[in-house]
């Protein structure tokens, strides 16, 4: 593979907003990834906020591109060291920690949760396994009790509420995406198994060995380079497929689903909450990881191959992740009918999120983020942004298709 770097376009023209807006493209990409570079430039032409793409291939970073604004200031351009909230990509980071413990012999993935967290077994939860929690099959998608934001930041009130909760379905028999409770469930499993909070484990197991700019709970000294989360543009319902609208309407009439993304009433305004410095410094475990895009790509590359002598997961753990569990009914019909999760990671799905191949695993995020590893190509892919494009956001999918095209041209 050639190591030469290709020059990127210096500017693109926006076709939205009623005028021409210079949109500087920064960074570089190896010449063999020209389709990825061109697709990123095309997306940037209609992108009024900030976004960034980083790709590792077989141990080397081959793409590092960024565009748009991270902060609403004159010098607030998205840069290589810009940090951004990864939202549900955070789940993939915590799942890596679980598999690190499994590899080290400190945890059995099919053990009951109560084997490490005894009080979890109350109220019909005694048979729920760690794997079922990872795979969104625990039936604990939302809390019955109303908590305030300070409760979420304090950790323990959420843990007590989860211990008291009854599951919505028998252990492992249905699937329902655990948007926020997943983080406290997995985070507490990690804490009980090791005696350390997940933010400490991220530091010792991931950040320090790989030299990452990545935290759960951002230090105050780093907040100056944090991207500001921006609201999605208003969508035209006429451009949204009827099947998608029907799915969203179903979700909105199920109180448990709405509560799953607000934790009752604590996060009734998610945009404001995820720009709140106290929330960012506390690090909500299912959605609060903050990182540079390059660090996310480097992290997932190290899951499937050596990066500067560091390999995070064994081949056995990767095989476990890629071995999709038997399908089960989706609770209440509210989850995507093509959703497929295995051992804490999202796998390739033909419709909603086509990853690179059947050897890919990762996670996406609420603003259109996507991070994944591919074991066959030894890829670490990370796309981050501070603004959603709504229900039909396909920016990451376009970049994955371009990557697949570039890789297909390799000798």
C-alpha positions as CSV (number, residue, x, y, z in Angstrom):
1,X,0.0,0.0,0.0
2,X,1.3,3.4,-0.9
3,X,2.0,5.7,2.1
4,X,1.9,8.9,0.2
5,X,-0.7,11.4,1.4
6,X,-3.2,13.0,-1.0
7,X,-4.0,16.7,-0.8
8,X,-7.6,17.3,0.3
9,X,-9.8,20.0,-1.2
10,X,-9.3,23.3,0.6
11,X,-12.9,24.3,0.4
12,X,-16.3,23.2,-0.6
13,X,-19.5,25.1,-1.3
14,X,-22.6,24.7,0.8
15,X,-25.8,24.3,-1.1
16,X,-28.0,24.9,1.9
17,X,-28.8,28.0,3.8
18,X,-29.4,30.2,0.8
19,X,-25.8,31.1,0.0
20,X,-22.3,30.0,-0.6
21,X,-20.4,29.1,2.6
22,X,-16.7,28.3,2.5
23,X,-16.3,25.0,4.3
24,X,-12.6,24.2,4.8
25,X,-11.5,20.6,4.7
26,X,-8.5,19.9,6.9
27,X,-6.3,16.9,7.5
28,X,-5.1,14.3,5.0
29,X,-5.7,10.9,3.6
30,X,-3.5,8.3,1.8
31,X,-3.9,8.3,-1.9
32,X,-5.3,4.8,-1.8
33,X,-8.3,6.1,0.1
34,X,-9.3,8.7,-2.4
35,X,-13.0,7.7,-2.5
36,X,-13.2,8.2,1.2
37,X,-11.6,11.6,0.9
38,X,-13.9,12.6,-1.9
39,X,-17.0,11.4,-0.1
40,X,-16.1,13.3,3.0
41,X,-15.6,16.4,0.9
42,X,-19.0,15.9,-0.7
43,X,-20.7,15.5,2.7
44,X,-18.9,18.6,4.0
45,X,-20.4,20.7,1.3
46,X,-23.8,20.5,3.0
47,X,-22.6,20.3,6.5
48,X,-23.1,23.4,8.6
49,X,-21.6,22.0,11.8
50,X,-18.5,20.1,12.5
51,X,-17.5,16.5,11.7
52,X,-14.4,14.4,11.5
53,X,-13.3,11.0,10.1
54,X,-10.4,8.8,11.1
55,X,-9.4,5.4,9.8
56,X,-6.7,3.0,10.8
57,X,-5.8,0.1,8.5
58,X,-3.5,-2.7,9.4
59,X,-1.8,-0.8,12.3
60,X,-1.4,2.6,10.6
61,X,-3.6,5.7,10.5
62,X,-4.5,6.3,6.8
63,X,-7.3,8.9,7.0
64,X,-7.6,11.9,9.3
65,X,-10.1,14.5,7.9
66,X,-12.2,17.2,9.6
67,X,-14.4,20.1,8.6
68,X,-16.8,22.7,9.9
69,X,-17.1,24.2,13.3
70,X,-16.8,22.6,16.7
71,X,-17.6,25.8,18.7
72,X,-19.7,28.9,17.8
73,X,-16.6,31.3,17.7
74,X,-14.5,32.7,15.0
75,X,-11.6,30.3,15.8
76,X,-13.9,27.4,16.7
77,X,-13.0,25.2,13.7
78,X,-13.0,21.4,14.2
79,X,-9.3,20.4,14.6
80,X,-7.3,17.3,15.1
81,X,-7.4,17.7,18.9
82,X,-11.1,18.6,19.1
83,X,-13.0,16.5,21.6
84,X,-16.6,15.5,21.1
85,X,-19.2,13.6,23.1
86,X,-19.5,10.2,21.5
87,X,-23.1,9.4,22.7
88,X,-23.9,5.7,22.4
89,X,-20.5,4.9,20.9
90,X,-19.7,5.0,24.6
91,X,-21.4,1.6,24.9
92,X,-18.8,0.1,22.6
93,X,-16.0,1.5,24.8
94,X,-17.5,-0.1,28.0
95,X,-18.1,-3.4,26.1
96,X,-14.3,-3.5,25.3
97,X,-13.6,-3.3,29.0
98,X,-15.9,-6.3,29.7
99,X,-14.1,-8.4,27.1
100,X,-10.8,-7.3,28.5
101,X,-11.9,-8.8,31.9
102,X,-13.1,-12.0,30.2
103,X,-9.8,-12.4,28.4
104,X,-8.0,-11.9,31.8
105,X,-10.1,-14.6,33.5
106,X,-11.8,-12.0,35.8
107,X,-15.3,-12.5,34.4
108,X,-17.6,-15.2,32.9
109,X,-19.8,-13.5,30.3
110,X,-22.6,-16.1,30.7
111,X,-22.6,-15.8,34.5
112,X,-25.6,-14.3,36.3
113,X,-25.2,-10.6,37.0
114,X,-25.9,-11.3,40.7
115,X,-22.7,-13.4,40.8
116,X,-20.8,-10.1,40.9
117,X,-23.6,-7.8,42.0
118,X,-25.8,-9.7,44.5
119,X,-28.5,-7.1,45.1
120,X,-29.2,-7.0,41.4
121,X,-31.0,-10.3,41.7
122,X,-34.0,-8.9,43.5
123,X,-37.5,-8.7,42.0
124,X,-37.2,-11.4,39.4
125,X,-33.7,-10.6,38.0
126,X,-31.8,-13.5,39.5
127,X,-31.3,-15.4,36.2
128,X,-30.3,-12.4,34.0
129,X,-26.8,-13.0,32.7
130,X,-24.0,-10.5,31.9
131,X,-24.3,-11.4,28.2
132,X,-28.1,-10.7,28.3
133,X,-27.4,-7.2,29.7
134,X,-24.8,-6.6,27.0
135,X,-27.2,-7.7,24.3
136,X,-30.1,-5.5,25.5
137,X,-32.2,-8.5,26.5
138,X,-32.4,-7.8,30.3
139,X,-35.8,-6.1,30.1
140,X,-34.6,-3.0,32.0
141,X,-34.9,-0.4,29.3
142,X,-36.2,2.4,31.6
143,X,-36.7,3.1,35.3
144,X,-40.1,3.2,36.9
145,X,-38.9,5.7,39.4
146,X,-38.4,9.4,38.6
147,X,-34.9,10.6,39.2
148,X,-33.4,14.1,39.0
149,X,-30.3,15.0,37.1
150,X,-28.2,15.2,40.3
151,X,-29.2,11.5,41.0
152,X,-27.7,10.5,37.6
153,X,-24.5,12.3,38.3
154,X,-24.2,10.7,41.7
155,X,-24.3,7.1,40.3
156,X,-25.6,5.3,43.4
157,X,-29.3,6.4,43.1
158,X,-29.5,4.9,39.6
159,X,-28.0,1.6,40.9
160,X,-30.5,1.4,43.8
161,X,-33.3,2.0,41.3
162,X,-32.1,-0.7,39.0
163,X,-31.9,-3.2,41.9
164,X,-35.5,-2.4,42.8
165,X,-36.8,-2.7,39.2
166,X,-38.7,-5.6,37.8
167,X,-37.8,-6.6,34.2
168,X,-40.4,-6.1,31.4
169,X,-39.9,-9.6,30.1
170,X,-38.4,-12.9,31.2
171,X,-34.7,-13.2,31.2
172,X,-33.2,-13.1,27.6
173,X,-36.5,-13.8,25.8
174,X,-36.9,-10.4,24.1
175,X,-34.8,-7.6,22.8
176,X,-35.3,-3.9,23.5
177,X,-32.6,-1.2,23.2
178,X,-31.5,0.0,26.6
179,X,-30.6,3.5,25.6
180,X,-29.2,4.8,28.9
181,X,-29.8,2.2,31.6
182,X,-27.3,0.0,29.8
183,X,-24.5,2.2,30.9
184,X,-25.2,1.9,34.6
185,X,-25.9,-1.8,34.3
186,X,-22.6,-2.5,32.6
187,X,-20.7,0.1,34.5
188,X,-21.8,-1.4,37.8
189,X,-20.9,-4.9,36.7
190,X,-17.4,-3.6,35.9
191,X,-17.2,-1.8,39.2
192,X,-18.3,-4.9,41.2
193,X,-16.0,-7.2,39.3
194,X,-12.9,-5.0,39.7
195,X,-13.6,-2.6,42.6
196,X,-12.9,0.3,40.2
197,X,-15.3,2.8,38.6
198,X,-15.5,2.5,34.8
199,X,-13.8,5.9,34.3
200,X,-10.7,4.5,36.2
201,X,-10.7,1.3,34.1
202,X,-10.9,3.4,30.9
203,X,-7.8,5.2,32.1
204,X,-5.8,2.2,33.0
205,X,-7.0,-0.3,30.4
206,X,-7.5,1.8,27.3
207,X,-6.3,5.4,27.5
208,X,-2.9,5.0,29.0
209,X,-1.7,1.9,27.0
210,X,-2.7,3.4,23.7
211,X,-2.0,7.1,24.4
212,X,-5.6,8.2,23.7
213,X,-7.4,11.5,24.1
214,X,-10.5,9.7,25.6
215,X,-12.3,10.0,28.9
216,X,-15.5,9.1,30.7
217,X,-15.8,12.1,32.8
218,X,-13.8,14.9,31.1
219,X,-11.2,16.7,33.2
220,X,-11.9,20.4,33.6
221,X,-8.5,21.2,32.1
222,X,-9.6,19.7,28.7
223,X,-13.0,21.4,28.4
224,X,-11.7,24.2,26.3
225,X,-11.4,22.0,23.2
226,X,-14.8,20.3,23.5
227,X,-17.2,20.5,20.6
228,X,-20.6,22.0,21.3
229,X,-23.6,19.8,20.5
230,X,-26.0,21.5,18.1
231,X,-29.7,20.7,17.4
232,X,-30.7,18.8,14.3
233,X,-32.3,20.8,11.5
234,X,-36.1,20.6,11.1
235,X,-37.0,17.6,9.0
236,X,-39.6,17.4,6.2
237,X,-41.9,14.5,7.0
238,X,-42.5,14.0,3.3
239,X,-38.9,12.9,2.8
240,X,-39.1,10.3,5.5
241,X,-40.2,6.8,4.5
242,X,-43.5,5.7,5.9
243,X,-42.0,2.7,7.6
244,X,-39.6,5.0,9.5
245,X,-42.4,7.4,10.5
246,X,-44.6,4.5,11.7
247,X,-41.7,3.1,13.8
248,X,-41.1,6.5,15.4
249,X,-44.8,7.0,16.2
250,X,-44.9,3.5,17.9
251,X,-41.9,4.5,20.0
252,X,-43.5,7.8,21.1
253,X,-46.7,6.3,22.4
254,X,-44.8,3.8,24.6
255,X,-44.0,5.5,27.9
256,X,-41.2,3.1,28.7
257,X,-39.4,4.0,25.4
258,X,-39.7,7.7,26.0
259,X,-38.5,7.2,29.6
260,X,-35.5,5.2,28.3
261,X,-34.0,8.2,26.7
262,X,-34.9,10.7,29.4
263,X,-34.3,8.5,32.6
264,X,-37.8,9.5,33.7
265,X,-37.6,13.3,33.7
266,X,-33.9,13.8,34.5
267,X,-32.9,14.3,30.8
268,X,-36.0,15.9,29.4
269,X,-33.8,18.3,27.3
270,X,-30.9,16.1,26.1
271,X,-29.3,18.8,24.0
272,X,-29.0,21.1,27.0
273,X,-27.9,18.2,29.3
274,X,-25.1,17.1,27.0
275,X,-23.7,20.6,26.8
276,X,-23.9,20.9,30.6
277,X,-20.3,21.0,31.9
278,X,-21.4,19.1,35.1
279,X,-22.8,16.3,33.0
280,X,-19.7,16.2,30.8
281,X,-17.4,16.0,33.8
282,X,-19.5,13.3,35.5
283,X,-19.6,11.1,32.3
284,X,-23.0,9.4,31.9
285,X,-21.8,5.9,31.2
286,X,-24.0,4.9,28.2
287,X,-23.5,8.2,26.3
288,X,-20.8,10.3,28.0
289,X,-17.4,9.2,26.6
290,X,-15.5,12.2,25.2
291,X,-12.7,11.7,22.7
292,X,-11.0,12.9,19.6
293,X,-12.0,11.0,16.5
294,X,-8.5,9.7,15.9
295,X,-8.5,8.2,19.4
296,X,-11.8,6.3,18.7
297,X,-10.4,4.9,15.5
298,X,-7.1,3.9,17.2
299,X,-9.0,2.3,20.1
300,X,-11.1,0.0,17.8
301,X,-8.2,-0.7,15.5
302,X,-6.4,-2.1,18.6
303,X,-9.3,-4.4,19.3
304,X,-8.5,-6.4,16.2
305,X,-4.8,-5.8,15.6
306,X,-1.6,-4.5,17.2
307,X,-1.2,-0.8,17.5
308,X,2.3,0.1,18.7
309,X,2.5,-3.2,20.4
310,X,-0.9,-3.1,22.0
311,X,-3.7,-5.5,21.2
312,X,-6.9,-5.1,23.3
313,X,-8.8,-8.3,22.6
314,X,-7.9,-11.9,22.0
315,X,-9.0,-13.7,18.8
316,X,-11.4,-15.7,21.0
317,X,-13.2,-12.6,22.3
318,X,-13.5,-11.3,18.7
319,X,-15.0,-14.6,17.6
320,X,-17.4,-14.4,20.6
321,X,-18.5,-10.9,19.5
322,X,-19.0,-11.9,15.9
323,X,-21.0,-15.0,16.8
324,X,-24.5,-13.4,16.7
325,X,-27.0,-14.7,19.3
326,X,-30.2,-16.5,18.3
327,X,-32.8,-13.9,17.3
328,X,-35.6,-13.2,19.7
329,X,-38.8,-11.1,19.4
330,X,-38.3,-7.3,19.6
331,X,-40.2,-6.0,22.6
332,X,-43.4,-4.2,21.7
333,X,-42.3,-3.8,18.1
334,X,-40.5,-0.6,19.0
335,X,-36.9,-1.5,18.3
336,X,-35.6,-1.7,14.8
337,X,-36.5,-5.0,13.2
338,X,-33.0,-5.4,11.8
339,X,-31.1,-4.5,15.0
340,X,-28.4,-7.1,15.8
341,X,-26.3,-6.8,18.9
342,X,-23.8,-9.3,20.2
343,X,-21.8,-9.2,23.4
344,X,-22.3,-5.4,23.7
345,X,-21.6,-4.5,20.1
346,X,-23.7,-3.7,17.1
347,X,-23.1,-6.0,14.2
348,X,-23.6,-5.5,10.4
349,X,-27.2,-4.9,9.5
350,X,-28.4,-4.8,5.9
351,X,-30.8,-1.9,6.2
352,X,-30.1,0.4,9.2
353,X,-26.4,0.3,9.5
354,X,-24.4,-1.6,6.9
355,X,-20.9,-1.9,8.3
356,X,-17.9,-3.0,6.3
357,X,-18.4,-6.8,6.4
358,X,-19.6,-9.7,8.5
359,X,-16.3,-9.3,10.4
360,X,-17.3,-5.8,11.7
361,X,-18.5,-4.8,15.1
362,X,-18.9,-1.4,16.8
363,X,-21.6,1.1,17.8
364,X,-23.3,4.2,16.5
365,X,-24.4,7.3,18.3
366,X,-27.4,9.7,18.5
367,X,-25.9,12.4,16.3
368,X,-24.9,10.1,13.4
369,X,-21.6,8.9,14.9
370,X,-20.2,5.5,13.9
371,X,-17.2,3.7,15.3
372,X,-16.3,0.1,14.4
373,X,-13.6,-2.5,14.0
374,X,-13.2,-4.9,11.2
375,X,-11.3,-8.1,12.0
376,X,-10.7,-9.2,8.4
377,X,-9.2,-5.9,7.2
378,X,-7.9,-4.8,10.6
379,X,-9.8,-1.5,10.3
380,X,-10.5,1.0,13.0
381,X,-13.2,3.4,11.7
382,X,-14.5,6.5,13.6
383,X,-16.9,9.2,12.3
384,X,-17.9,11.9,14.8
385,X,-20.0,15.0,14.6
386,X,-21.7,17.6,16.8
387,X,-24.9,17.8,14.9
388,X,-27.5,15.2,13.8
389,X,-29.0,15.1,10.4
390,X,-32.2,13.5,11.8
391,X,-33.9,10.2,11.1
392,X,-32.5,9.8,7.6
393,X,-28.9,10.6,8.5
394,X,-26.7,8.5,6.2
395,X,-23.4,10.3,6.3
396,X,-21.6,7.5,8.0
397,X,-23.1,4.9,5.7
398,X,-21.8,6.9,2.7
399,X,-18.3,6.9,4.1
400,X,-18.4,3.1,4.8
401,X,-19.4,2.5,1.2
402,X,-16.6,4.6,0.0
403,X,-14.1,2.8,2.3
404,X,-15.4,-0.6,1.0
405,X,-14.8,0.7,-2.6
406,X,-11.3,1.8,-1.8
407,X,-10.4,-1.5,-0.1
408,X,-11.8,-3.5,-3.1
409,X,-9.2,-1.7,-5.3
410,X,-6.3,-3.0,-3.3
411,X,-4.1,-5.7,-4.9
